[in-house]
Amino acid sequence: MRAPAGGGAELACGGKPMVSAASAPPAPASGGGAATLIGKRYVNADDTVEVLCTSSGAGELSCDGTPMTLKAAKPLPASD
């Protein structure tokens, strides 16, 4: 969704580099551990890379070796 102007960030899931969906082998089932949730946005530590998960599964998203965190929703303004 959002990447630094210079590019070059390496995205990985479960420690393996991300590849295009067309060339990806089926993901093995794994029990426990971190999971990536469909429809959620993830950001890196310095908030320069943001991705939207389009397929859920086991494994933690990381950017340049650092785990990405779930982006919190912005609170709506009060309607009072």
ABEGO torsion letter per residue (X at the ends): XBBBAAEGBBBBBGGBBBBBAAABBBBBBBBEEBBBBBGBBBBBAAGABBBBBABBEBEBBBBGGBBBBBBBBBBBBBAX
